[in-house]
Amino acid sequence: MFRVLNLIVSIIMALTVGLSTPHVLAADRQGVSGAISNLLFDSDFCTNGMRRILSSDPNIDFEKQAIRDLTALVIREYLKAGYPSKNENLKHVRRMIDIIRSNRTELEKIGLNPDEIISSLYISDMAKSQHIIDKYKDTFFNGDYLTAFLEHSRMSMFEADEMAKKLGISDEAWQRLTSGVIGHDGPSIPGTWWEEMYSKKLGKPYPKLMAQQGVIHAYLDRMDQGGLYRINKSLEGGIRKISYDMYNRKKTPQYHNLTETVKYAFGDVHEKTIPQLDHLDQVVVPKFFPEGNFPPFLRKQRAEFDQSQEYLEFVEFKGNPQRVIIKDKDGAEVVVKTLDEFWLFISVFSNK
């Protein structure tokens, strides 16, 4: 008992004396328990015995806090990729997380943990960041960027697993987190980009979904990747995100070609997502939610997804070579020359 008390006093002293140090200030975002777990992460106190002492305190839900700290560490990796408002990958993940946060009660009613789903969402696309792809592509993928990108979930889980071990997250909790990641870019039904490219580049089928949280993740991911939604007067969603991916991807018909990029984003990206969502609705959801308890908020989100194509009514292609024109309901129109201009004017004209 004396050893435990002495250890607690040492931690309090470390918190009091070190409040001006960066890692304590960052940890304090979650209060004292967050600061303790971050001190452990950065110090020699990070041992199994120490974790058992802290987790035995009824006032500290150690695993819950450790998962929150894991999420914070993963977010730091996203921020290394640049300014958040310009990071389309991070914006994609955060849009899905906003939906989860707004519907916590529905998820808790069916026995799912919203915080764990949020952590899985952040983990899933972490390795799309250039600095992580660069870390692995030469060693494991013969320098091939596309193959590394296709395996981003595997790299993400590898990176996060190292963090989780240091934070003392149990094997059971880690399994729940990874089951919310695996297969989230599916379902890889015939004709989909993931099914074709993954099997072609890696010689194996894309992983199947494993659990309810994974199905929810896949449903949100498909709707966001193939949809377009108005957020704070701006149009956001996967159609926009992927338009930038393709516009800047060399050796494709869309590379710096605005007309081809817009046609691809509203055509292939949206239209090829519809069969995936239909497969989820008709095959996957009944399998994982046999009692009919699939969260209603996802059905509402599907209705918004189905309206995405309506924004194409404000776009017209004219001339040879074709120009991209944005027009409003009153007949006003503007010729756009860059992808930034396209998204600016279609957001404004479609909101009149």
Contacts in CASP RR format, 6 or more apart in sequence:
PFRMAT RR
TARGET T0000
AUTHOR 0000-0000-0000
METHOD contacts of the structure
MODEL  1
MFRVLNLIVSIIMALTVGLSTPHVLAADRQGVSGAISNLLFDSDFCTNGM
RRILSSDPNIDFEKQAIRDLTALVIREYLKAGYPSKNENLKHVRRMIDII
RSNRTELEKIGLNPDEIISSLYISDMAKSQHIIDKYKDTFFNGDYLTAFL
EHSRMSMFEADEMAKKLGISDEAWQRLTSGVIGHDGPSIPGTWWEEMYSK
KLGKPYPKLMAQQGVIHAYLDRMDQGGLYRINKSLEGGIRKISYDMYNRK
KTPQYHNLTETVKYAFGDVHEKTIPQLDHLDQVVVPKFFPEGNFPPFLRK
QRAEFDQSQEYLEFVEFKGNPQRVIIKDKDGAEVVVKTLDEFWLFISVFS
NK
4 53 0 8 1.000
7 50 0 8 1.000
7 53 0 8 1.000
11 36 0 8 1.000
11 39 0 8 1.000
11 45 0 8 1.000
14 39 0 8 1.000
15 24 0 8 1.000
15 32 0 8 1.000
15 35 0 8 1.000
15 36 0 8 1.000
15 39 0 8 1.000
18 24 0 8 1.000
19 25 0 8 1.000
19 28 0 8 1.000
23 38 0 8 1.000
23 39 0 8 1.000
23 42 0 8 1.000
24 35 0 8 1.000
24 38 0 8 1.000
24 39 0 8 1.000
26 38 0 8 1.000
26 72 0 8 1.000
27 34 0 8 1.000
27 35 0 8 1.000
27 37 0 8 1.000
27 38 0 8 1.000
27 39 0 8 1.000
27 69 0 8 1.000
28 34 0 8 1.000
28 35 0 8 1.000
29 72 0 8 1.000
30 65 0 8 1.000
30 68 0 8 1.000
30 69 0 8 1.000
30 72 0 8 1.000
33 60 0 8 1.000
33 61 0 8 1.000
33 62 0 8 1.000
33 65 0 8 1.000
34 65 0 8 1.000
34 68 0 8 1.000
34 69 0 8 1.000
36 54 0 8 1.000
36 60 0 8 1.000
37 54 0 8 1.000
37 62 0 8 1.000
37 65 0 8 1.000
37 66 0 8 1.000
37 69 0 8 1.000
37 167 0 8 1.000
38 69 0 8 1.000
39 45 0 8 1.000
40 46 0 8 1.000
40 50 0 8 1.000
40 51 0 8 1.000
40 54 0 8 1.000
40 167 0 8 1.000
41 69 0 8 1.000
41 166 0 8 1.000
41 167 0 8 1.000
46 166 0 8 1.000
48 168 0 8 1.000
51 62 0 8 1.000
51 168 0 8 1.000
54 60 0 8 1.000
54 62 0 8 1.000
55 62 0 8 1.000
55 63 0 8 1.000
63 169 0 8 1.000
63 170 0 8 1.000
63 173 0 8 1.000
64 115 0 8 1.000
66 164 0 8 1.000
66 167 0 8 1.000
66 168 0 8 1.000
66 169 0 8 1.000
67 115 0 8 1.000
67 116 0 8 1.000
67 119 0 8 1.000
67 169 0 8 1.000
67 173 0 8 1.000
67 177 0 8 1.000
68 115 0 8 1.000
68 119 0 8 1.000
69 167 0 8 1.000
70 119 0 8 1.000
70 160 0 8 1.000
70 163 0 8 1.000
70 164 0 8 1.000
70 167 0 8 1.000
70 169 0 8 1.000
71 115 0 8 1.000
71 118 0 8 1.000
71 119 0 8 1.000
71 122 0 8 1.000
73 163 0 8 1.000
74 119 0 8 1.000
74 122 0 8 1.000
74 123 0 8 1.000
74 126 0 8 1.000
74 160 0 8 1.000
74 163 0 8 1.000
75 122 0 8 1.000
77 126 0 8 1.000
77 129 0 8 1.000
77 131 0 8 1.000
77 132 0 8 1.000
77 159 0 8 1.000
78 84 0 8 1.000
78 87 0 8 1.000
78 89 0 8 1.000
78 90 0 8 1.000
78 93 0 8 1.000
78 122 0 8 1.000
78 126 0 8 1.000
78 129 0 8 1.000
79 90 0 8 1.000
80 129 0 8 1.000
80 131 0 8 1.000
81 87 0 8 1.000
81 89 0 8 1.000
81 90 0 8 1.000
81 129 0 8 1.000
81 130 0 8 1.000
81 131 0 8 1.000
84 90 0 8 1.000
84 91 0 8 1.000
85 91 0 8 1.000
88 240 0 8 1.000
88 241 0 8 1.000
88 244 0 8 1.000
88 245 0 8 1.000
89 125 0 8 1.000
89 128 0 8 1.000
89 129 0 8 1.000
89 241 0 8 1.000
91 236 0 8 1.000
91 237 0 8 1.000
91 241 0 8 1.000
92 125 0 8 1.000
92 224 0 8 1.000
92 225 0 8 1.000
92 237 0 8 1.000
92 238 0 8 1.000
92 241 0 8 1.000
93 121 0 8 1.000
93 122 0 8 1.000
93 124 0 8 1.000
93 125 0 8 1.000
95 224 0 8 1.000
95 229 0 8 1.000
95 231 0 8 1.000
95 236 0 8 1.000
95 237 0 8 1.000
96 121 0 8 1.000
96 217 0 8 1.000
96 220 0 8 1.000
96 221 0 8 1.000
96 224 0 8 1.000
97 118 0 8 1.000
97 121 0 8 1.000
97 122 0 8 1.000
99 220 0 8 1.000
99 297 0 8 1.000
99 301 0 8 1.000
100 107 0 8 1.000
100 114 0 8 1.000
100 117 0 8 1.000
100 118 0 8 1.000
100 121 0 8 1.000
100 220 0 8 1.000
101 114 0 8 1.000
101 118 0 8 1.000
102 297 0 8 1.000
103 295 0 8 1.000
103 297 0 8 1.000
104 114 0 8 1.000
106 295 0 8 1.000
106 296 0 8 1.000
106 297 0 8 1.000
107 113 0 8 1.000
107 114 0 8 1.000
107 117 0 8 1.000
107 216 0 8 1.000
107 295 0 8 1.000
108 114 0 8 1.000
109 293 0 8 1.000
110 212 0 8 1.000
110 289 0 8 1.000
110 293 0 8 1.000
110 295 0 8 1.000
112 212 0 8 1.000
112 213 0 8 1.000
112 216 0 8 1.000
113 176 0 8 1.000
116 173 0 8 1.000
116 176 0 8 1.000
116 177 0 8 1.000
116 213 0 8 1.000
117 180 0 8 1.000
117 213 0 8 1.000
117 216 0 8 1.000
117 217 0 8 1.000
119 177 0 8 1.000
120 177 0 8 1.000
120 178 0 8 1.000
120 179 0 8 1.000
120 180 0 8 1.000
120 181 0 8 1.000
120 213 0 8 1.000
120 214 0 8 1.000
120 217 0 8 1.000
121 217 0 8 1.000
121 220 0 8 1.000
123 156 0 8 1.000
123 157 0 8 1.000
123 160 0 8 1.000
123 177 0 8 1.000
123 181 0 8 1.000
124 153 0 8 1.000
124 156 0 8 1.000
124 180 0 8 1.000
124 181 0 8 1.000
124 184 0 8 1.000
124 217 0 8 1.000
124 221 0 8 1.000
125 152 0 8 1.000
125 153 0 8 1.000
125 156 0 8 1.000
126 132 0 8 1.000
126 152 0 8 1.000
126 156 0 8 1.000
126 159 0 8 1.000
126 160 0 8 1.000
127 133 0 8 1.000
127 136 0 8 1.000
127 152 0 8 1.000
127 153 0 8 1.000
127 154 0 8 1.000
127 155 0 8 1.000
127 156 0 8 1.000
127 159 0 8 1.000
128 149 0 8 1.000
128 152 0 8 1.000
132 155 0 8 1.000
132 156 0 8 1.000
132 159 0 8 1.000
133 145 0 8 1.000
133 148 0 8 1.000
133 149 0 8 1.000
133 152 0 8 1.000
133 155 0 8 1.000
136 148 0 8 1.000
136 155 0 8 1.000
137 143 0 8 1.000
137 144 0 8 1.000
137 145 0 8 1.000
137 147 0 8 1.000
137 148 0 8 1.000
140 148 0 8 1.000
140 151 0 8 1.000
141 147 0 8 1.000
141 148 0 8 1.000
141 151 0 8 1.000
144 201 0 8 1.000
146 197 0 8 1.000
146 201 0 8 1.000
147 201 0 8 1.000
147 202 0 8 1.000
148 155 0 8 1.000
150 194 0 8 1.000
150 197 0 8 1.000
150 198 0 8 1.000
150 201 0 8 1.000
150 202 0 8 1.000
151 202 0 8 1.000
153 181 0 8 1.000
153 182 0 8 1.000
153 183 0 8 1.000
153 184 0 8 1.000
153 185 0 8 1.000
153 207 0 8 1.000
156 181 0 8 1.000
157 178 0 8 1.000
157 181 0 8 1.000
160 177 0 8 1.000
161 174 0 8 1.000
164 174 0 8 1.000
164 177 0 8 1.000
169 177 0 8 1.000
176 211 0 8 1.000
176 213 0 8 1.000
179 210 0 8 1.000
179 211 0 8 1.000
179 213 0 8 1.000
179 214 0 8 1.000
180 210 0 8 1.000
180 211 0 8 1.000
180 213 0 8 1.000
180 214 0 8 1.000
180 217 0 8 1.000
181 214 0 8 1.000
181 217 0 8 1.000
182 207 0 8 1.000
182 209 0 8 1.000
182 210 0 8 1.000
182 214 0 8 1.000
183 206 0 8 1.000
183 207 0 8 1.000
183 208 0 8 1.000
183 209 0 8 1.000
183 210 0 8 1.000
183 214 0 8 1.000
183 218 0 8 1.000
184 209 0 8 1.000
184 214 0 8 1.000
184 217 0 8 1.000
184 218 0 8 1.000
184 221 0 8 1.000
185 194 0 8 1.000
185 206 0 8 1.000
185 218 0 8 1.000
185 221 0 8 1.000
186 192 0 8 1.000
186 194 0 8 1.000
186 206 0 8 1.000
186 209 0 8 1.000
186 218 0 8 1.000
186 221 0 8 1.000
186 222 0 8 1.000
186 276 0 8 1.000
187 208 0 8 1.000
187 209 0 8 1.000
187 218 0 8 1.000
187 276 0 8 1.000
187 279 0 8 1.000
187 280 0 8 1.000
187 283 0 8 1.000
187 284 0 8 1.000
188 194 0 8 1.000
188 195 0 8 1.000
188 198 0 8 1.000
188 205 0 8 1.000
188 206 0 8 1.000
189 195 0 8 1.000
189 275 0 8 1.000
189 276 0 8 1.000
189 279 0 8 1.000
191 272 0 8 1.000
191 275 0 8 1.000
192 272 0 8 1.000
192 275 0 8 1.000
192 276 0 8 1.000
193 272 0 8 1.000
194 206 0 8 1.000
195 205 0 8 1.000
195 206 0 8 1.000
198 204 0 8 1.000
198 205 0 8 1.000
198 206 0 8 1.000
199 205 0 8 1.000
199 206 0 8 1.000
209 215 0 8 1.000
209 218 0 8 1.000
209 284 0 8 1.000
209 288 0 8 1.000
211 288 0 8 1.000
212 288 0 8 1.000
212 289 0 8 1.000
215 280 0 8 1.000
215 284 0 8 1.000
215 285 0 8 1.000
215 288 0 8 1.000
215 289 0 8 1.000
216 295 0 8 1.000
216 298 0 8 1.000
218 280 0 8 1.000
218 284 0 8 1.000
219 277 0 8 1.000
219 280 0 8 1.000
219 285 0 8 1.000
219 298 0 8 1.000
220 298 0 8 1.000
220 301 0 8 1.000
222 273 0 8 1.000
222 276 0 8 1.000
222 277 0 8 1.000
222 280 0 8 1.000
223 273 0 8 1.000
223 277 0 8 1.000
223 301 0 8 1.000
223 302 0 8 1.000
223 304 0 8 1.000
223 305 0 8 1.000
224 237 0 8 1.000
224 238 0 8 1.000
225 237 0 8 1.000
225 238 0 8 1.000
225 241 0 8 1.000
225 242 0 8 1.000
225 269 0 8 1.000
225 273 0 8 1.000
226 237 0 8 1.000
226 238 0 8 1.000
226 239 0 8 1.000
226 242 0 8 1.000
226 269 0 8 1.000
226 270 0 8 1.000
226 273 0 8 1.000
226 305 0 8 1.000
226 308 0 8 1.000
227 237 0 8 1.000
227 238 0 8 1.000
227 239 0 8 1.000
227 269 0 8 1.000
227 270 0 8 1.000
227 273 0 8 1.000
227 305 0 8 1.000
227 308 0 8 1.000
228 235 0 8 1.000
228 236 0 8 1.000
228 237 0 8 1.000
228 238 0 8 1.000
228 239 0 8 1.000
228 240 0 8 1.000
228 270 0 8 1.000
228 308 0 8 1.000
228 311 0 8 1.000
229 235 0 8 1.000
229 236 0 8 1.000
229 237 0 8 1.000
229 304 0 8 1.000
229 308 0 8 1.000
230 236 0 8 1.000
230 347 0 8 1.000
230 351 0 8 1.000
233 347 0 8 1.000
233 348 0 8 1.000
233 351 0 8 1.000
234 343 0 8 1.000
234 347 0 8 1.000
235 311 0 8 1.000
235 343 0 8 1.000
235 346 0 8 1.000
235 347 0 8 1.000
235 350 0 8 1.000
238 269 0 8 1.000
239 265 0 8 1.000
239 266 0 8 1.000
239 269 0 8 1.000
239 270 0 8 1.000
239 308 0 8 1.000
240 265 0 8 1.000
240 343 0 8 1.000
242 265 0 8 1.000
242 269 0 8 1.000
243 261 0 8 1.000
243 262 0 8 1.000
243 264 0 8 1.000
243 265 0 8 1.000
243 269 0 8 1.000
243 339 0 8 1.000
243 342 0 8 1.000
243 343 0 8 1.000
244 339 0 8 1.000
246 252 0 8 1.000
246 254 0 8 1.000
246 255 0 8 1.000
246 261 0 8 1.000
246 264 0 8 1.000
246 265 0 8 1.000
247 254 0 8 1.000
247 255 0 8 1.000
247 256 0 8 1.000
247 257 0 8 1.000
247 258 0 8 1.000
247 261 0 8 1.000
247 339 0 8 1.000
248 255 0 8 1.000
248 256 0 8 1.000
249 255 0 8 1.000
253 260 0 8 1.000
253 264 0 8 1.000
254 260 0 8 1.000
254 261 0 8 1.000
254 264 0 8 1.000
258 324 0 8 1.000
258 336 0 8 1.000
258 337 0 8 1.000
258 338 0 8 1.000
258 339 0 8 1.000
258 342 0 8 1.000
259 317 0 8 1.000
259 321 0 8 1.000
259 322 0 8 1.000
259 323 0 8 1.000
259 324 0 8 1.000
261 339 0 8 1.000
262 315 0 8 1.000
262 324 0 8 1.000
262 342 0 8 1.000
263 317 0 8 1.000
266 309 0 8 1.000
266 311 0 8 1.000
266 312 0 8 1.000
266 315 0 8 1.000
270 308 0 8 1.000
270 309 0 8 1.000
273 305 0 8 1.000
277 302 0 8 1.000
277 305 0 8 1.000
281 302 0 8 1.000
285 294 0 8 1.000
286 292 0 8 1.000
311 346 0 8 1.000
311 350 0 8 1.000
314 326 0 8 1.000
314 327 0 8 1.000
314 328 0 8 1.000
314 346 0 8 1.000
314 349 0 8 1.000
314 350 0 8 1.000
315 324 0 8 1.000
315 325 0 8 1.000
315 326 0 8 1.000
315 327 0 8 1.000
315 346 0 8 1.000
316 324 0 8 1.000
316 325 0 8 1.000
316 326 0 8 1.000
316 327 0 8 1.000
316 333 0 8 1.000
317 323 0 8 1.000
317 324 0 8 1.000
317 325 0 8 1.000
318 325 0 8 1.000
323 335 0 8 1.000
324 335 0 8 1.000
324 336 0 8 1.000
324 342 0 8 1.000
325 333 0 8 1.000
325 334 0 8 1.000
325 335 0 8 1.000
325 336 0 8 1.000
326 333 0 8 1.000
326 334 0 8 1.000
326 336 0 8 1.000
326 342 0 8 1.000
326 345 0 8 1.000
326 346 0 8 1.000
326 349 0 8 1.000
327 333 0 8 1.000
327 334 0 8 1.000
327 349 0 8 1.000
328 349 0 8 1.000
328 350 0 8 1.000
328 352 0 8 1.000
329 352 0 8 1.000
330 352 0 8 1.000
332 349 0 8 1.000
334 345 0 8 1.000
334 349 0 8 1.000
336 342 0 8 1.000
336 345 0 8 1.000
END
